[in-house]
């Protein structure tokens, strides 16, 4: 007896593509705002803790 073949899941919309399929420069642009905000949060936290 052979097991049933389950089809692989498909994207919600037919035109949707994976982020991993994007060019590298576009992935960097997509992540850059979050990285910049995290960096600013760290700088701000260090200024609050620094002895004055």
C-alpha positions, 0 to 999 in steps of 0.5 A: 500500500502506497502512502497518499501524496500530500501536495505542498502548500501554496502561497495565499495569492498566486502572485506572491513570491518568497522574500528569499527570491528577492535580490539581495539589495532589496532584502537589505532595504527591507531589513534596514529600517528595523536594524536602524531602529534597533541601533538607535534604541541601543544608543539611546539606552547607553546614553541613559545609563552613562554616568553624567 
